[in-house]
């Protein structure tokens, strides 16, 4: 304890010194820190003055005064200061926006309180009172003012309804530019801080001013962005209140307009009654000369005052226009709101339910489409009425002339006073007529304008409904619409089935049908009559079908009309069962006393009857000696397989379809999710079994087709299309079980539409093939007859077959026609199938529907696809058009083969050009956009491809002018042969050696062309003959004529002739000139004449001359050996 006491004493002794030392250190440190701090901020920079527009404009003025115009520094400084001005203007705009946002935010509470107080009060009563002295014109002016107020209220309401969507989009957009502006502002501040305090030159000073202006603009822009967000947050409740207030004001404006319309209508009826009464009074008291005019006024007044007159029609049209505009605005706003909510939240279950409800609530587009179509005729009628009224007004425009004409027709002498009284009366009647016509014209113009705007509004409404429906269809298809199937759904399905099969419901339905039959006996009597008529004529129809099939087997009696009649008979034979089902559903749904469930079942039966008709038609078509057997020539085994499977499919699936449609249309989600799902799965499983049995490559209907084309694409891809077709219904069934009930239902409906499309295209294809077969039969029969007649004529003339090196293609062969037309039919069916699948599946497949949203350089993928489709169709048509034209048109016209070839070729060119133009239009490349480019390319190609263009134009000239045709024998230069093809660039000539020579078309236009068969196929053959000197020339001439006349191919007219041409070096020269029917026999006749002349001259002893020469030997050195010996010859004219 003592030690501790000593310790405390020692500490107490040194503690004051320690405190003093610590205080000194603190004071030293504080003084040093203060001094150091004063040294660090020794020269603080004063805040720079605010940069203004006037400061920058003053600097611009000083630069313009101190620098020459050509000085490059001057241009740079002016450009920099101009940029600074732009930034200052943007800063001012942002500052104004910020002030406006702040003012809106600050005034929002007061405005909200005021609007809520107004909304809390009672609704003001809409009253319109017309002054007692107001005329019809005054009331119409007030109505116009009320309609203008209504238009303004609609615009305000639409703007406020769009405001939430706009604000949501704006709030999503602001963060990005705000972040960019803040980042750029930080960079600008760093650049300003890095600049030296004293600038060295004007350029650096200008850059500093530009940076300050940018800083001001960015600071104000950032402030504006933040103020905008705060303003939206503060005005959220105010916006809701304003929208409610705008709705109230809009309703009040509508009521006000309607009230003024009633007043106007009442006043118009009063005025019309007065006008009619006055017109009747004047007509009764009028002079006989003026009675016709007065009665005409009475008719016009009655027409104007009629309850269904133009004024009433105009008012009704204006009312409908108002409703259409209101509906259009409502749909647009609702569409925008739903789209914004969907994009913000995503495809959740709640959004899916909302979209399905919106899809159900959309108006039926067909009623608007029908109204637009019907209104076109109404517009035409109103225009006609206006024209007639305008003509009547023009007739009474010159009142003085009309009065003089009436006075001249008085028919009796008039005193001056009577004449003046009649004149005044006539003037009053004419003025009254003109006023009535003015009123009618005004009302009809108003009616026409309302109809026109109503058409525009409903067309816009149709477009909005289509866009809305397509958007919803694309969104709701691909997510779960209900929960996956559970065991708990089985009792619900059983309960729904019990409710559907409730005996009391169907007893009441039978009673309702009985009462309906008693109330409408004519309809039921007509139905029974049709049933009896069908039962009576059923056997006759079957007999007629068999008779048509027998007639179609003979080429002499076969015609396409037999197939059309068989198609109609098959359709009629298929109508009995579906018609009974449809009639039952129709009357069940129309019966007034039927329960709601029965009415729904009636609608389901009507829809089921359509599918029933499809199955019944296929079943009847596949009957023995039916349409598919006798006319389409389908294999018997395939028909029986299809007919058998159609029987059990119809019996099993049609009742299920009726139950499913009833449950789906009943509107209860529980019944659809439980019983409806089980029924849908059962139908899809039945469909899969049907496809498995019918499409089997080994046992199905396609077995014969696959065996006839082994190795074809259908046979190669059988492991793709067969499992795909069978598994597709099963996939839809699994999707329904997994909760995608709406998806499975919609896709199953699309499958049904696809089946209908395939059936229609199949029948169309078979009809085209049938038409082709009949036409080919007739064409072959006609050609066989023609060939037989020609052979008979040739046999009578004992003419041997002509020799020719090439077979001229004077007519397109039957095989080529058949192949081309079949290819064309297949291509058209393929194009129709692709287009049909696009329209059927496009709305429900985003992979197809979104093609219209993908833009490629201003062109959507849908446009590009359409252009490719047009090009493909053009290529198909251009390739196969010769056969189609030959069978359908040209073979029935008295045209030569060359003319037919020219027609088909030109049609091919026109189709190609048309396809290119349409494809270019599909991708937005119109002529107005490319005309200058086309002109430049034409000039360039004209120089670069001059020869090709020259050959193309020459080919067109050949086809149009026809200096040669396919099958003509021509000589061009050193080429002689038969023309076999005329193409775009060149013509093919087959010479006598059967070589095909391709000659550019230009050679036939610019060069010399010899056409041996252009207008006259007769050809002169010249045979030169030389006989020896000393022969009998008369005898020789007679022999030549005799030889020519005896030849069968030498024509008697013009007759052959012989000409003595002259005395040759070693012969007397003759020419035999004979005419032959065609160049094809030229070589043969020349050969025959040569042989006959040689034989005739030899028999007559006339020597055919040959060249002879006398050789005179002047000298020879060596002995001349003759037959082994030597002959001594004297030497002459030479030396040893």
WOPESUL-V755465 format. One record per backbone hydrogen bond with DSSP energy under -1.0 kcal/mol. NH is the residue of the N-H (numbers start at 1). CO is the residue of the C=O. If there is no record, write none. Layout:
nh: (NH:NH)
co: (CO:CO)
This chain:
nh: (5:6:7:8:9:10:11:12:13:14:15:18:19:20:21:22:23:24:25:26:27:28:29:30:31:32:33:34:35:36:37:38:39:40:41:56:57:58:59:60:61:62:63:64:65:66:67:71:75:76:77:78:79:80:81:82:83:84:85:86:87:88:89:90:91:92:93:94:95:96:97:98:99:100:101:102:103:104:105:106:107:111:112:113:114:115:116:117:118:119:120:134:139:140:141:142:143:144:145:146:147:148:149:150:151:152:153:154:155:156:157:158:159:160:161:162:166:167:168:169:170:171:172:173:174:177:178:179:180:181:182:183:184:185:186:187:188:189:190:191:192:193:194:205:206:207:208:209:210:211:212:213:214:215:216:217:218:219:220:221:222:223:224:225:226:227:228:229:230:231:232:233:234:235:239:240:241:242:243:244:245:246:247:248:249:250:251:252:253:254:255:256:257:258:259:260:261:262:263:264:265:266:267:268:269:270:271:272:273:274:275:276:277:278:279:280:281:282:283:284:285:290:294:295:296:297:298:299:300:301:302:303:304:305:309:313:314:315:316:317:318:319:320:321:322:323:324:325:326:327:328:329:330:331:332:333:334:335:336:337:338:339:340:341:342:343:344:345:346:348:352:353:354:355:356:357:358:359:360:361:369:370:371:372:373:374:375:378:379:380:381:382:383:384:385:386:387:388:389:390:391:392:393:394:395:396:399:402:403:404:405:406:407:408:410:419:420:421:422:423:424:425:426:427:428:429:430:431:432:433:434:435:436:437:438:439:440:441:442:443:444:445:446:447:448:449:450:451:452:453:454:455:456:457:458:459:460:461:462:463:464:465:466:467:468:469:470:471:472:473:474:475:476:481:482:485:489:490:493:494:495:496:497:498:499:500:501:506:507:508:509:510:511:512:513:514:515:516:517:518:519:520:524:525:526:527:528:529:530:531:532:533:534:535:536:537:538:541:542:543:544:545:546:547:548:549:550:551:552:554:558:564:565:566:567:568:569:570:571:572:573:574:575:579:580:581:582:583:584:585:586:587:588:589:590:591:599:600:601:602:603:604:605:606:607:608:609:612:613:614:615:616:617:618:619:620:621:622:623:626:628:630:631:632:634:639:640:641:642:643:644:645:646:647:648:649:650:651:652:653:654:657:658:659:660:661:662:663:664:665:666:672:673:674:676:678:679:680:681:682:683:684:685:686:687:688:689:690:691:692:693:694:695:700:701:703:706:707:708:709:712:716:717:720:721:722:724:725:726:727:728:731:732:733:734:735:736:737:738:739:740:741:744:745:746:747:748:749:750:751:752:753:754:755:756:757:758:759:760:761:762:763:764:765:766:767:768:769:770:771:772:773:774:775:776:777:778:779:780:781:782:783:784:785:786:787:788:789:790:791:792:793:794:795:796:797:799:810:817:818:819:820:821:822:823:824:825:826:827:828:829:830:831:832:833:834:835:836:837:838:839:840:841:842:845:848:849:850:851:853:856:859:861:861:862:864:865:866:867:868:869:870:871:872:873:874:875:876:877:878:879:880:881:884:885:886:887:888:889:890:891:892:893:895:900:901:902:903:904:905:906:907:908:909:910:911:912:913:914:915:916:917:918:919:920:921:922:923:924:925:926:929:930:931:934:935:936:937:938:939:940:941:942:943:944:945:949:950:951:952:953:954:955:956:957:958:959:960:961:962:967:968:970:971:972:975:977:978:979:980:981:983:987:988:989:990:991:994:997:999:1001:1003:1006:1007:1010:1012:1019:1021:1023:1025:1027:1028:1031:1036:1037:1038:1039:1040:1041:1042:1043:1044:1045:1046:1050:1051:1057:1059:1061:1062:1064:1068:1069:1070:1071:1072:1073:1074:1076:1081:1082:1085:1086:1087:1088:1089:1090:1091:1092:1093:1094:1095:1096:1097:1098:1099:1100:1102:1105:1120:1122:1125:1127)
co: (1:2:3:4:5:6:7:8:9:10:11:14:15:16:17:18:19:20:21:22:23:24:25:26:27:28:29:30:31:32:33:34:35:36:37:52:53:54:55:56:57:58:59:60:61:62:63:68:71:72:73:74:75:76:77:78:79:80:81:82:83:84:85:86:87:88:89:90:91:92:93:94:95:96:97:98:99:100:101:102:103:107:108:109:110:111:112:113:114:115:116:131:135:136:137:138:139:140:141:142:143:144:145:146:147:148:149:150:151:152:153:154:155:156:157:158:162:163:164:165:166:167:168:169:170:173:174:175:176:177:178:179:180:181:182:183:184:185:186:187:188:189:190:201:202:203:204:205:206:207:208:209:210:211:212:213:214:215:216:217:218:219:220:221:222:223:224:225:226:227:228:229:230:231:235:236:237:238:239:240:241:242:243:244:245:246:247:248:249:250:251:252:253:254:255:256:257:258:259:260:261:262:263:264:265:266:267:268:269:270:271:272:273:274:275:276:277:278:279:280:281:287:290:291:292:293:294:295:296:297:298:299:300:301:306:309:310:311:312:313:314:315:316:317:318:319:320:321:322:323:324:325:326:327:328:329:330:331:332:333:334:335:336:337:338:339:340:341:342:346:348:349:350:351:352:353:354:355:356:357:365:366:367:368:369:370:371:374:375:376:377:378:379:380:381:382:383:384:385:386:387:388:389:390:391:392:397:398:399:400:401:402:403:404:407:415:416:417:418:419:420:421:422:423:424:425:426:427:428:429:430:431:432:433:434:435:436:437:438:439:440:441:442:443:444:445:446:447:448:449:450:451:452:453:454:455:456:457:458:459:460:461:462:463:464:465:466:467:468:469:470:471:472:739:739:737:486:487:489:490:491:492:493:494:495:496:497:502:503:504:505:506:507:508:509:510:511:512:513:514:515:516:520:521:522:523:524:525:526:527:528:529:530:531:532:533:534:537:538:539:540:541:542:543:544:545:546:547:548:551:554:560:561:562:563:564:565:566:567:568:569:570:572:575:576:577:578:579:580:581:582:583:584:585:586:587:595:596:597:598:599:600:601:602:603:604:605:608:609:610:611:612:613:614:615:616:617:618:620:623:621:626:627:627:628:635:636:637:638:639:640:641:642:643:644:645:646:647:648:649:650:653:654:655:656:657:658:659:660:661:662:668:669:670:671:674:675:676:677:678:679:680:681:682:683:684:685:686:687:688:689:690:691:696:694:700:702:703:704:705:709:712:713:717:717:718:720:721:722:723:724:727:728:729:730:731:732:733:734:736:735:739:740:741:742:743:744:745:746:747:748:749:750:751:752:753:754:755:756:757:758:759:760:761:762:763:764:765:766:767:768:769:770:771:772:773:774:775:776:777:778:779:780:781:782:783:784:785:786:787:788:789:790:791:792:793:794:808:813:814:815:816:817:818:819:820:821:822:823:824:825:826:827:828:829:830:831:832:833:834:835:836:837:838:841:845:845:846:848:850:859:856:851:854:851:860:861:862:863:864:865:866:867:868:869:870:871:872:873:874:875:876:877:880:881:882:883:884:885:885:886:889:890:893:896:897:898:899:900:901:902:903:904:905:906:907:908:909:910:911:912:913:914:915:916:917:918:919:921:920:924:926:926:927:930:931:932:933:934:935:936:937:938:939:940:941:945:946:947:948:949:950:951:952:953:954:955:956:957:958:979:965:977:1010:975:972:970:990:968:988:988:986:999:981:997:978:995:991:989:987:985:1000:1002:1003:971:969:1076:1074:1072:1070:1068:1103:1028:1032:1033:1034:1035:1036:1037:1038:1039:1040:1041:1042:1047:1075:1073:1071:1069:1069:1067:1027:1062:1025:1059:1023:1057:1021:1019:1078:1079:1081:1082:1083:1084:1085:1086:1087:1088:1089:1090:1091:1092:1093:1094:1095:1096:1097:1026:1127:1125:1122:1120)
